[in-house]
Amino acid sequence: MTKTDIRERAFNFACRIVKFHRAAARNATSRPILLQALRAGTSIGANLEEAEAGQSKADFISKMRIALKEARETHYWLRLIAATELVKPARIAALTEEANELTAILTTIVRNAGRSSRR
């Protein structure tokens, strides 16, 4: 996977999160949790874009770590939404899986970037 691929994948994920939020934020109970998922889910790609423009290897790694944290947070909120049935779990299974996959990919990128910076 290239850097462009992960950035495009994160962008597409953010688009799906925005559409999901728009469709699901119907009642007062679900809004705060859905907003958290929206914020974290759209932040992944924003941090990847910032990482791409990093001023140094350390800056790149820092932004990638933030993107990873946001992916993990998004996964958490989606799991909570499913577990509390604010939205039917089947409706967000694909989003939850994508958040999990983004987390795995970003974990690998951060590990590899950290290794190469120590050489």
Residue frames as a rotation matrix with the C-alpha (Angstrom) as fourth column:
MET 1
0.582 0.813 0.000 0.00
0.813 -0.582 0.000 0.00
0.000 0.000 -1.000 0.00
THR 2
-0.385 -0.709 0.591 1.37
0.687 -0.648 -0.329 3.39
0.616 0.279 0.736 -0.92
LYS 3
-0.839 0.037 -0.543 1.06
0.392 -0.650 -0.651 6.59
-0.377 -0.759 0.531 1.08
THR 4
-0.792 0.576 -0.201 -1.48
-0.585 -0.622 0.521 7.84
0.175 0.530 0.829 -1.45
ASP 5
-0.397 0.652 -0.646 -3.59
0.125 0.736 0.666 4.70
0.909 0.184 -0.373 -0.98
ILE 6
-0.446 0.211 -0.870 -3.88
0.889 0.215 -0.403 5.13
0.102 -0.953 -0.284 2.79
ARG 7
-0.893 0.130 -0.431 -4.65
-0.015 -0.965 -0.260 8.82
-0.449 -0.226 0.864 2.40
GLU 8
-0.648 0.684 -0.335 -7.37
-0.566 -0.140 0.812 8.06
0.509 0.716 0.478 -0.16
ARG 9
-0.355 0.497 -0.792 -8.74
0.479 0.824 0.302 5.25
0.803 -0.272 -0.530 1.98
ALA 10
-0.657 0.075 -0.750 -8.89
0.702 -0.300 -0.645 7.54
-0.274 -0.951 0.145 5.02
PHE 11
-0.892 0.356 -0.280 -10.62
-0.418 -0.884 0.207 10.22
-0.174 0.302 0.937 2.95
ASN 12
-0.462 0.737 -0.494 -13.22
-0.277 0.410 0.869 7.74
0.843 0.538 0.015 1.72
PHE 13
-0.428 0.256 -0.867 -13.71
0.799 0.554 -0.232 6.52
0.421 -0.792 -0.442 5.28
ALA 14
-0.863 0.086 -0.497 -14.26
0.232 -0.807 -0.543 10.12
-0.448 -0.584 0.677 6.45
CYS 15
-0.730 0.634 -0.256 -16.89
-0.603 -0.420 0.678 10.58
0.323 0.650 0.689 3.72
ARG 16
-0.292 0.618 -0.730 -18.67
0.225 0.786 0.576 7.45
0.930 0.004 -0.369 4.90
ILE 17
-0.611 0.016 -0.792 -18.52
0.792 0.002 -0.611 8.64
-0.008 -1.000 -0.014 8.53
VAL 18
-0.924 0.283 -0.256 -20.04
-0.263 -0.958 -0.111 12.02
-0.277 -0.035 0.960 7.58
LYS 19
-0.472 0.781 -0.410 -22.87
-0.526 0.124 0.841 10.32
0.708 0.612 0.352 5.70
PHE 20
-0.344 0.292 -0.892 -23.41
0.609 0.793 0.024 7.90
0.715 -0.535 -0.450 8.57
HIS 21
-0.830 -0.015 -0.557 -23.54
0.487 -0.507 -0.711 10.77
-0.272 -0.862 0.429 11.09
ARG 22
-0.831 0.530 -0.169 -25.98
-0.553 -0.754 0.354 12.72
0.061 0.388 0.920 8.95
ALA 23
-0.261 0.758 -0.598 -28.32
-0.307 0.523 0.796 9.73
0.915 0.391 0.096 8.69
ALA 24
-0.194 0.120 -0.974 -28.03
0.639 0.768 -0.033 8.52
0.744 -0.629 -0.226 12.29
ALA 25
-0.938 -0.253 -0.238 -28.03
0.343 -0.562 -0.753 11.70
0.057 -0.787 0.614 14.44
ARG 26
-0.334 0.914 0.229 -31.76
0.249 -0.149 0.957 11.73
0.909 0.377 -0.178 14.99
ASN 27
0.713 0.666 -0.218 -32.18
0.357 -0.078 0.931 11.84
0.603 -0.742 -0.294 18.77
ALA 28
0.640 -0.414 0.647 -30.60
-0.631 -0.764 0.135 13.68
0.438 -0.495 -0.751 21.68
THR 29
0.766 -0.345 0.542 -29.15
-0.259 0.607 0.752 10.54
-0.588 -0.716 0.376 23.27
SER 30
0.604 -0.521 0.603 -27.20
0.724 0.676 -0.140 9.45
-0.335 0.521 0.785 20.22
ARG 31
0.924 -0.165 0.344 -25.93
0.103 -0.760 -0.642 12.87
0.368 0.629 -0.685 19.08
PRO 32
0.625 -0.744 0.237 -22.96
-0.741 -0.469 0.480 13.30
-0.246 -0.476 -0.845 21.47
ILE 33
0.191 -0.554 0.810 -21.62
-0.007 0.825 0.565 9.81
-0.982 -0.114 0.153 20.79
LEU 34
0.615 0.091 0.784 -22.14
0.748 0.248 -0.616 10.12
-0.250 0.965 0.084 17.06
LEU 35
0.948 -0.298 0.111 -20.38
-0.251 -0.917 -0.310 13.49
0.194 0.266 -0.944 17.13
GLN 36
0.353 -0.854 0.382 -17.37
-0.566 0.131 0.814 11.88
-0.745 -0.504 -0.437 18.81
ALA 37
0.190 -0.230 0.955 -17.25
0.556 0.827 0.088 9.24
-0.809 0.514 0.284 16.04
LEU 38
0.876 0.185 0.445 -17.58
0.477 -0.473 -0.741 12.00
0.074 0.861 -0.503 13.44
ARG 39
0.806 -0.592 0.021 -14.73
-0.581 -0.784 0.218 14.05
-0.113 -0.188 -0.976 14.90
ALA 40
0.097 -0.809 0.579 -12.37
-0.373 0.510 0.775 11.11
-0.923 -0.292 -0.253 15.31
GLY 41
0.303 0.105 0.947 -13.28
0.607 0.745 -0.277 9.51
-0.735 0.659 0.163 11.98
THR 42
0.923 0.043 0.382 -12.68
0.339 -0.563 -0.754 12.65
0.182 0.826 -0.534 9.96
SER 43
0.734 -0.677 0.050 -9.48
-0.589 -0.599 0.542 13.47
-0.337 -0.427 -0.839 11.84
ILE 44
0.422 -0.592 0.687 -7.64
0.357 0.805 0.474 10.38
-0.833 0.046 0.551 10.59
GLY 45
0.444 -0.193 0.875 -7.29
0.893 0.013 -0.450 11.70
0.076 0.981 0.178 7.05
ALA 46
0.930 -0.095 0.356 -6.56
-0.087 -0.995 -0.039 15.24
0.358 0.005 -0.934 8.18
ASN 47
0.613 -0.738 0.283 -3.61
-0.451 -0.033 0.892 14.00
-0.649 -0.674 -0.353 10.22
LEU 48
0.316 -0.487 0.814 -2.38
0.702 0.697 0.144 11.86
-0.638 0.526 0.563 7.32
GLU 49
0.717 -0.023 0.697 -2.37
0.550 -0.596 -0.585 14.98
0.429 0.803 -0.415 5.15
GLU 50
0.863 -0.417 0.286 -0.39
-0.504 -0.757 0.415 16.84
0.043 -0.502 -0.864 7.81
ALA 51
0.493 -0.699 0.519 2.04
0.056 0.620 0.782 13.93
-0.868 -0.356 0.345 8.10
GLU 52
0.529 -0.243 0.813 2.65
0.842 0.267 -0.468 14.08
-0.103 0.933 0.346 4.37
ALA 53
0.609 -0.263 0.748 3.72
0.149 -0.889 -0.433 17.71
0.779 0.376 -0.502 4.78
GLY 54
0.874 -0.268 -0.405 5.82
0.443 0.098 0.891 16.97
-0.199 -0.958 0.205 7.88
GLN 55
0.811 -0.584 0.018 8.84
-0.558 -0.784 -0.273 19.17
0.174 0.212 -0.962 8.35
SER 56
-0.367 -0.920 0.137 10.97
-0.925 0.344 -0.164 16.28
0.104 -0.187 -0.977 9.56
LYS 57
-0.491 0.132 -0.861 10.89
-0.066 0.980 0.188 12.52
0.868 0.149 -0.473 10.05
ALA 58
-0.921 0.125 -0.370 9.95
0.387 0.162 -0.908 13.11
-0.053 -0.979 -0.197 13.70
ASP 59
-0.615 0.727 -0.306 7.09
-0.626 -0.686 -0.371 15.40
-0.480 -0.037 0.877 12.66
PHE 60
-0.325 0.447 -0.833 5.89
-0.717 0.459 0.525 12.78
0.617 0.768 0.172 10.16
ILE 61
-0.671 0.012 -0.741 5.93
0.320 0.906 -0.275 10.06
0.669 -0.422 -0.612 12.82
SER 62
-0.925 0.320 -0.205 4.15
0.068 -0.391 -0.918 12.31
-0.373 -0.863 0.340 15.31
LYS 63
-0.396 0.809 -0.434 1.31
-0.895 -0.447 -0.016 13.07
-0.207 0.382 0.901 12.90
MET 64
-0.329 0.238 -0.914 1.04
-0.420 0.830 0.367 9.40
0.846 0.505 -0.173 11.92
ARG 65
-0.881 -0.002 -0.473 0.75
0.398 0.538 -0.743 8.48
0.256 -0.843 -0.473 15.60
ILE 66
-0.715 0.676 -0.178 -2.06
-0.407 -0.609 -0.680 11.01
-0.569 -0.414 0.711 15.99
ALA 67
-0.234 0.618 -0.750 -3.83
-0.906 0.142 0.399 9.51
0.353 0.773 0.527 12.96
LEU 68
-0.592 -0.052 -0.804 -3.43
0.068 0.991 -0.114 6.07
0.803 -0.122 -0.583 14.57
LYS 69
-0.944 0.253 -0.214 -4.90
0.207 -0.056 -0.977 7.32
-0.259 -0.966 0.001 17.85
GLU 70
-0.467 0.805 -0.365 -7.86
-0.794 -0.564 -0.228 8.80
-0.389 0.183 0.903 15.98
ALA 71
-0.302 0.323 -0.897 -8.44
-0.603 0.664 0.442 5.52
0.738 0.675 -0.006 14.13
ARG 72
-0.800 -0.030 -0.600 -8.44
0.379 0.750 -0.542 3.63
0.466 -0.661 -0.588 17.42
GLU 73
-0.834 0.517 -0.191 -10.83
-0.126 -0.517 -0.847 6.17
-0.537 -0.683 0.496 18.94
THR 74
-0.347 0.721 -0.599 -13.16
-0.932 -0.197 0.303 5.92
0.101 0.664 0.741 15.96
HIS 75
-0.491 0.109 -0.864 -13.18
-0.109 0.977 0.185 2.14
0.864 0.185 -0.468 16.29
TYR 76
-0.935 0.119 -0.334 -14.10
0.351 0.191 -0.917 2.53
-0.046 -0.974 -0.220 19.97
TRP 77
-0.629 0.730 -0.268 -17.02
-0.550 -0.661 -0.511 4.87
-0.550 -0.174 0.817 19.28
LEU 78
-0.267 0.527 -0.807 -18.36
-0.828 0.303 0.472 2.64
0.493 0.794 0.355 16.52
ARG 79
-0.679 -0.009 -0.734 -18.18
0.236 0.944 -0.230 -0.37
0.695 -0.329 -0.639 18.82
LEU 80
-0.904 0.354 -0.240 -20.01
0.150 -0.264 -0.953 1.59
-0.400 -0.897 0.186 21.52
ILE 81
-0.461 0.754 -0.469 -22.69
-0.868 -0.493 0.059 2.68
-0.187 0.434 0.881 19.07
ALA 82
-0.290 0.310 -0.905 -23.22
-0.461 0.784 0.416 -0.94
0.839 0.538 -0.084 18.04
ALA 83
-0.800 -0.115 -0.589 -23.12
0.368 0.681 -0.633 -2.34
0.474 -0.723 -0.503 21.58
THR 84
-0.796 0.520 -0.311 -25.69
0.066 -0.436 -0.898 0.15
-0.602 -0.735 0.313 22.87
GLU 85
-0.391 0.622 0.679 -27.78
0.899 0.417 0.135 -0.28
-0.199 0.663 -0.722 19.72
LEU 86
-0.199 0.251 -0.947 -27.95
-0.061 -0.968 -0.244 3.43
-0.978 0.009 0.208 19.01
VAL 87
0.096 0.177 -0.980 -27.73
-0.995 -0.022 -0.101 2.12
-0.040 0.984 0.174 15.48
LYS 88
0.938 0.266 0.221 -28.26
-0.259 0.964 -0.061 -1.49
-0.229 0.000 0.973 14.46
PRO 89
0.199 -0.951 0.238 -24.87
-0.247 0.186 0.951 -3.22
-0.948 -0.248 -0.198 14.64
ALA 90
0.117 -0.127 0.985 -25.23
0.794 0.608 -0.016 -4.66
-0.597 0.784 0.172 11.14
ARG 91
0.908 0.324 0.267 -25.62
0.419 -0.722 -0.550 -1.13
0.015 0.611 -0.792 9.78
ILE 92
0.749 -0.661 0.046 -22.16
-0.662 -0.748 0.031 -0.10
0.013 -0.054 -0.998 10.96
ALA 93
0.738 -0.469 0.484 -20.28
0.212 0.843 0.494 -3.39
-0.640 -0.262 0.722 10.72
ALA 94
0.562 -0.531 0.634 -18.46
0.776 0.073 -0.627 -2.30
0.287 0.845 0.452 7.55
LEU 95
0.613 -0.325 0.720 -17.45
-0.283 -0.941 -0.183 1.04
0.737 -0.091 -0.669 9.11
THR 96
0.779 -0.302 0.549 -16.20
-0.527 0.158 0.835 -0.71
-0.339 -0.940 -0.036 12.25
GLU 97
0.674 -0.529 0.515 -14.18
0.586 0.808 0.064 -3.15
-0.450 0.259 0.855 10.16
GLU 98
0.541 -0.479 0.691 -12.66
0.503 -0.475 -0.722 -0.34
0.674 0.738 -0.016 8.10
ALA 99
0.697 -0.292 0.655 -11.70
-0.615 -0.714 0.335 1.54
0.370 -0.636 -0.677 11.29
ASN 100
0.749 -0.411 0.520 -10.03
-0.129 0.679 0.723 -1.65
-0.650 -0.609 0.456 12.51
GLU 101
0.591 -0.529 0.609 -8.17
0.804 0.447 -0.392 -2.09
-0.065 0.722 0.689 9.21
LEU 102
0.620 -0.363 0.696 -7.03
0.004 -0.885 -0.466 1.55
0.785 0.292 -0.547 9.19
THR 103
0.773 -0.324 0.546 -5.74
-0.614 -0.167 0.771 1.03
-0.159 -0.931 -0.328 12.73
ALA 104
0.672 -0.522 0.525 -3.75
0.369 0.851 0.375 -2.02
-0.642 -0.058 0.764 11.64
ILE 105
0.558 -0.451 0.697 -2.29
0.724 -0.146 -0.674 -0.25
0.405 0.881 0.245 8.60
LEU 106
0.642 -0.282 0.713 -1.35
-0.322 -0.943 -0.083 2.84
0.696 -0.176 -0.696 10.59
THR 107
0.834 -0.373 0.407 0.21
-0.296 0.319 0.900 0.71
-0.466 -0.871 0.155 13.34
THR 108
0.546 -0.630 0.553 2.47
0.769 0.639 -0.031 -0.86
-0.333 0.442 0.833 10.72
ILE 109
0.523 -0.332 0.785 3.37
0.434 -0.689 -0.580 2.50
0.734 0.644 -0.216 9.19
VAL 110
0.779 -0.214 0.589 4.24
-0.554 -0.674 0.488 4.00
0.293 -0.707 -0.644 12.60
ARG 111
0.756 -0.515 0.404 6.35
0.056 0.666 0.744 0.95
-0.652 -0.540 0.532 13.54
ASN 112
0.457 -0.588 0.667 8.22
0.889 0.335 -0.313 0.96
-0.039 0.736 0.675 10.25
ALA 113
0.599 -0.213 0.772 8.78
0.124 -0.928 -0.353 4.72
0.791 0.307 -0.529 10.31
GLY 114
0.850 -0.274 0.450 10.10
-0.517 -0.270 0.812 4.48
-0.101 -0.923 -0.371 13.86
ARG 115
0.640 -0.626 0.446 12.51
0.451 0.776 0.442 1.70
-0.622 -0.082 0.779 12.88
SER 116
0.420 -0.490 0.764 13.84
0.837 -0.116 -0.535 3.57
0.351 0.864 0.361 9.87
SER 117
0.725 -0.140 0.674 14.41
-0.195 -0.981 0.006 6.74
0.661 -0.136 -0.738 11.89
ARG 118
0.830 -0.427 0.358 16.61
-0.334 0.134 0.933 4.84
-0.447 -0.894 -0.031 14.38
ARG 119
0.694 -0.571 0.438 18.98
0.699 0.681 -0.218 3.61
-0.173 0.457 0.872 11.68
